[in-house]
Structure formats: C-alpha cells, structure tokens
C-alpha cells in the first residue's frame, strides 16, 4: 500500500543550506510569512508586538513530522475535509530557543 510519495518528505523550499544539524534562521519582518504569523498571533493576543521571529531548520525533526503527517493523511483519507493540522505559535521568554527545539519534544 502506498501512503504518499517521496515529495511528501522533501524539506521546505524556503529552507537555506546548512551544515549543522539544527539551525535557527531569522525571518525578516518584511517577509510575507512574518506578517502572516504576526497577524495570526494578534488575532488571539491583541496588541502583541513581535520583536523577532526565527524558523527552526532541523531536518531530523522535519522528517519525523512529515512522515507522521503523511501517515495521518492516509489514515484519514476517507474524511478529506477534516483538518489534520493546526498552527501553534509561542514565545520563549528568557529560555533560549535551543532548550525547546533541541529538547525531548522538539
């Protein structure tokens, strides 16, 4: 049984090359993704001011996510209108981001 293709597991096209296992890439405040995420955050937390946004580029974590997402889509293929994923945004306060993305749950 085929549950997808290798394209499902391809790293996102906006990722930049990296040599390290995990890389944080700052997203420019003029980037459409920055503006979209800032707007989404302000929908639930009015008057939020985003000072900095970084994308975690962690291929091992991405591959795990992409594989599980592909399997879940396959399991739920009889319900094509079901939303199987949601966005979650969070700040880190004083904790270094590495404690989160390199932690047990990534």
N, C-alpha and C positions, 0 to 999 in steps of 0.2 A: 504494500500500500504506500503510495507516495503522499507525503504530507506537506509538500512545498517544493521549492527548488533552492539551489544554492544562492540565488539572488536575495532570498529572504534573510540570509546570514551575512550579506555584504555590509561592510562598515558604512556609516553615513557619508554621503558625498561631501558634506561641508567639513569633515574632519581633515586636519592638516597632518602631514607626515610627522612621525615621531619615532625616536629611537628608544625612549624609555617605556616601561610597562604601562605607566599611567601618566597622563599629562593634563594639566588644567590650562584651558585656553580662554583668555579674557574675550568677552563678546563686546564689541564696540556699541556704544549707546545709540548709534545711528543704524545699527543692523536691524532689519525687519524682525528677526527673532527676539532681540532685546525688547523692542517696542511691543511686540505681541505679548510676551511674558509679563512685562511691566503692567500692561493694560489688564491682563487676566488677574494678576495679583491685586490690583486696585479694585477689581470687582468685589472681592471678599474682604479686603483690608483697605478701606478708603484712606486717602492721604498718605499712602505708603510712598516712600522715596527710595528708589533703588540706586545705590551708590556704585555698585559693581556687580557684574554677572560673569560667571565663568562656566564653561562647558567642561565636563569631565570626559576625557577621552581615555577609556580604559577598555581595550579590545576584549580582554577576558570576560569582563562584566557584560559588555555588549553582546558577545557571542552567547552567553548564558541567557540573557534576556531574549534575544532574537530566536533562539531555539525554543524556549518555553512559549513565546508568543506564537510562533508558527504551530506548535503542537496544540495550543489552546484554540486557535482559529480552526484547526482541523477538527477538533472535538466538537466545536460548536457550529460547524458548517451548516447544520440544519436550521440554525437561527441566524441568518445573515444580517439582520438588522440589530442584533444585540451588540451593545458597546462593550468591548472586551478590554479597553484600556482607558485610563484617565491620566491627566497631568497632575503632578504634585510639585509644589514649589515650597522651599523652606530656606530660611536663613541659618547661619551658623553661630550667630552672636560672637562670643570670644573663642569658640572652639575652632582650631584650624580645620579647614575643609578636609585635609588629608585624614583626620581622625574618622570622618564619616565615610568617604569613598574608599578608603583602604581598610575600613573596619569589617567586621564579620558579615554584615548585610550589604555593604557597598552602597 
